[in-house]
């Protein structure tokens, strides 16, 4: 078993010693759950406006295309804020950083909910982007600090289960609240959840003195000298760009294949449920078979996109394909994050995970932007084939890494 196939070893003050427990305690798992709740709130805050574009654009007097900046802008801001947060807070207790970011995302949602125009709303979304990038950069590798080494893969899966939960619960629930009580009520609900996450982190997460000693020069230096980190950046780019170039336009894709608009939300729930189950179940896979998991998720996602392009013609076939695609995507965050944690040296984990956050958010923006051009120029099916093609290098990289092991 190679370094990249082994569970990562905890770093810093909370690293296990000979006297440390072999398994995580219930208190430690509660701390992991508190961080996962924070991830859930941050991810829901990032993408919920997708379900609220129409009422927001109508009330504030902007086109739906312009309203889409509520998603694009936070993604770009997050790409910048992730490395900045790691460097600027390198001497601050990580628990305090998470608390501050939870308070920031609560304030950002309050600002967006009370905005009297699109300009102030977009300014509040900039603050959401800051919290997204910084929270991901710090929380991404925090499982190393919360549980013993043998439980790190499962704890990582739980933390990233917050992403799946945002997809399967947060976005549909927020959209439902918006439909019945208005989009402002949905954002205010997110503010309350952010405060709840802050309270959970304050009560359940122990003090985590920073073990990161980085500067801005550390970021390019790590990329230059660490081949595994460079490989991780390539994996993130191909996976995330391939996914979002197609998934961003899943609604028109489904409707082009004969699915009624009223059935799309139910199918998105199917996708989200499959992704959540895969994320939670990924712990044992990524701990023992990391490279095989990466190859498998590439095959599942590419096959799902290809089948969506030519084999979907009714509700049942669409649901089956989305289960396959969603299960593959559910493996992405824990598997890729584990790759970075294993690739980095002790003390560099946050640097590596912040680089992942940068690439992840840039890839979201790149995929959505390029997909828009492809859909306008050639129709929705085009992005499915482009997305599937972008997943092929993921499989090849993972298989090549296994052969080198």
N, C-alpha and C positions, 0 to 999 in steps of 0.2 A: 504494500500500500504506500503510495507516494504522499508527499506533503500535502498536495492539493486534494487528496482523497481522505485525509485524516480530519477528524473534527478539530477545529482550531483550539488552541490553548488559551485560557484566559490571560489577560494582560493586566498589569498594574496592581493596585493595592488590594483588590479583591481576588487575586489569583489564588487558587487552591494550594494548600501545602499538604504535607503528609497527614496533618490532623484534620484536614477539611473533609466534609461528608462526601461519600461517593455519589449520592443522589441529591437533587435539589429538594429543599424543604418546602412545605406548603407556603410559608412566608415568602420564600424566594419566588415561587410561581406566582404569587399575588403581585409581586413587584413587576414581573414580566407582563402580567395581564394589564397592569396600570400603564406601562409603556405602550402596549398594544392598543389600549383605548386612545392614547394620544395619537398614534399613527392613524387610527380610524377617523378621528376628528379632523386631522390635517388633510388626509386624502379625500374625505367627503367635502371639506371646504374647497379643495382644489377643483373638483370636477362637478359638483352639484349644479353650478350655473348652466351646464349643458341641458339639464331638465327644466330650467327656468328661463331660457333665452326668450321665448315668445312673450310671456307676460312682462318681463323686464324691458324688452325692446319697445313693446307697445306703450308702457307707462312712461318711459323716459324719452320716447320719441327718437329712437335710433333704429337702424336696420338690424336684422338678426345677424348679418355678417359682422357689423360693427360690434354688436353685443358679444360676439364670439371672442373679442379681445379679453373678456373676463377670464378665459381659460388660457389664452396664449401668453398674456402678460405675466401671470404668476409663474408659468413654466420657465420663461426666460429669466425672471428675477431669481427663481430658485436655483438655477444653474450658476448664477453669480454668488448668491448668498451662502451656498454650501461650503466652499473652501474659505470664504471670508469668515464665516462663523467659527470654523475649527481654529483658524489662526488667531482671531481676535479674542476668543474665549479660552485660549489654551491653558490659562492658569486658574480657570474658574471650575468649581465643583460641577460635575455634569448634571447632578440632580437639580441644582439651581438654574442651570441653563435650560433644562427641560421645563421647569416651572415658569421661567420667564417667557419661553416660546409659547407655552399653552396660554398664558395671559395675553400675549401678543395676538394670537389667532382669535381669541375671544373678542378682543378689542377691534380687530379687523372686521369680523363678522358683524359686530355692532355698528361699526362705521358704514359698512355696506348696506345694512338693513335700514339705516336712517338717512341715507344719501338722498338729496333732493335733485340730483342730476347725474348724468352718466360720468362726468368728469370726477366728482367726488367718489362715486362708486368705484371707478377704475383705480383711483388713488388708494382706496381701502384694499382693493385686490392686490396692489403692489405689496402691502404689508402681509397679505396671505402668502405671497411668493417668498418673502423673507422668512416667514415661519416654516414654510414647507422645506426649503433648502436646508436651513439650519437644523430643524428637527430631524430630518432624515440623516444628515451627516453625523449627528451625535447619537441618535437612537439606533442607527443602522448596525453598529457593532457593540451595542450595549449589553447584549446577551452574554458576552464574554465576561462582563463584570458582575453579573447577577446570579449565575448558576455555576455549578462545578463543570469541569471540562466535558464529561460524558453526556451532559444534558444540553450543551450549547446548540447542537443542530435542532433539537426539538424546541428550545427556547427561541431560536431564530425564526423557526416556522410560526410560533405563536405570535411573536412581534409582528411578523409580516402577514399574519392572519388578519390584522387590522385593515390591510389593503383589500383583501377579499371581502371582509365584512362591509367595507365602504361600498363595494360594488353591488353586493347582494342585498344589503340592508339600507345603508346610508343614502345612496342616490335615489332608489325608489321611494323610500319613506319621506325624504326631503321633497321630492317632486309631488308626492301625494299631499303633504302639508301645504305646499305652494298652491296646488289645485283647489284646495278647500278653504284655506285661510289667507292666501296671498303669498307672494314670494318673499316679502319682508319677514313674515312669520317663520318661514323656513330658515332664513339666515339667523333670526333671533334664537331659534331652537339650537342651531349650531353653536351659537355663543354660549348657551347654557351647558351644552355638552363639553365645550372646551373648558369651562370652569369646573365641571365635574372631573374631567381628566386631570386638571391641575390639582384638585383636592386629592385624587387617588394617588398621584405621584408624590405629593407632599406626605401623605400618610404611609405609603407602602414601599416606596423606593428609598433605599438607604443612602447615606452620604457616599458620593463617588468622586473622591479627589481626582483631579485631572492627572493623567499620566502622559499627556500629549505634549511634546516639546517640539513644536514645528514653527516654521516661518513660511512666508510666501514662496521662498526659494525651495522649500521642501516638496512642493507639489510637482513642479516640472522635474526635479531631481529624482523623485520616486518613479515617475514615468520613464525617465531615461535609463535608470539602472535596474529596474525590476521588470523582467520580461513577462512574468505572470500577471502583473498589473496591466501591462499593455494588452495582453491577451484578454483580460477581463473587460477592458474598455471596448475592444472589438466585439466581444460577445454582447455587451450591453447595447452597442450601437445597432448591430444587425437584428437582435431580438426586438428591441423597443421600436425602432423605426419600422421594421417589418410588421409589427403588430398594429401600431397606430396609423400607418398609412392605409390600412384596411378597416380597422375597428372603428375609427373615427366616423366612418360613413356606413356603419352597419345598418342603420335604419333605411336609408335609400337602397342599400344592397338587398335587404330582405324584401322590401316592397317591390323591387324590380323582379324578384323571383316569385311573385304572387302572394306574398304575405300581407295581410291587411294591416293598416297602420295601428289599429286597436290591439293587434296581437304582438306588436314589437316589444312593448314593455315586459310582457310575460316571458318572451324569449330571452330578453336581457337578464331577467331573474334566473333563468336556466343557466345562462353563461356564468353569471356571478356565483351561483350555488356550486357549480362544478369547479370554478376557480378556488372558492373558499375551501371546499373539501380537499382538493389537491394540495393546497397550501398547508393545511393542518396535518395532512397525512405525509408530508414531505420529509419530516424530521429524520426518520430512519434511512430514507433514500439518500439524502444529501450528506448524511454522516458517513455512509459506507460506500456509496457509489455516485460520487459527485459528477464525474465526467460522463458516466452513463446516463445520469439524470438529465444533464444538459443536452446530450444527443437525443434523448427520448423526447424532451419538450420541443426541440426543434422539429422533429418528425411530426409530432402531434399537431403543432400549430400550422406547419406548412400543409399537412394533409387536410386539416380542417378548412383552411382557406381554399385549397384546390377543390375540395368537395363542394364547398359553398358555391364555387363558380359554375360547376356543371351538373351537380347531382341534387340540388335542392329545388323542390317544386311544390312542397306542401309544408304544413305546420310540423308534422312528425319528422320529416327529413331535416328540416331546419333545426329543430330541437336536438336531434342526434348529432348533427355536425357541430353545433355550438357547445355541446357537452365535451366533445373531443378537443375543440379549440380552447375552451375555457379551462379544462383540466391541464392542458399544456401550459397555458399562461399562468395558472395558479402556482406552478413550480418555479416560475422565473425568479421572483424576488428572493426567496430563501436560497435558491441554488446559486444565483449570481452573487448575492451578498456573502455567502459562505466562501465562494471562490476568492473574493477580495480579502476576507478575514484570514484565510489560510495563506494567501500570497504575501501579506504584509508582515513585517517584523514587529515584535512587541513595541508599543509606543507609536506605531505608524498606522494602526488600524483605522483611526478616525480620518487620517489623511486619505487612505485608500478608499474608504466608504464615501468620503466627500467627493472624490473624483468620480465615483460611480454615480452619485447624485447629479453631478454636473452633466455627465454623459447621458444619463437617463432623461433628464428634463430637456436637454438639447435635442435628443432623439424624438421625444414626444412632439416638440415644435416642428422638427424637420419632417417627421412622418405626416403630421396633420397638414402641414403646408403643401408638401409635395403631392399628397393624396388629393387635395382640393383641385390642384391643376389637372391631375389625371382624370378625376371624375368629370370635371367640366369639359375636358377635351375628348375623352374616349368612353365615358360611361362608368358606372360603378363596378362592373366586373373586372375592369383593368387593374384596380388597386388590389384585388384578391391575388392575381397572378404576380404582381410586383412584390406584394408582401410575402407570398410563398417563396419566391426566388431569393429574397433577402434572408430567409431562414435557412437556406441550404448551407451557407458558410458556417453557421452555428454548428450544424451536425458535423461538418468536416473538421472544424477546429477541435471539437470535443473528441472525435474518434482519433484524430492525430495525437492529441494529448494522452489518450489511453495507450496508444502504441508506444509512446516515449516512456511510459511508466515502467 
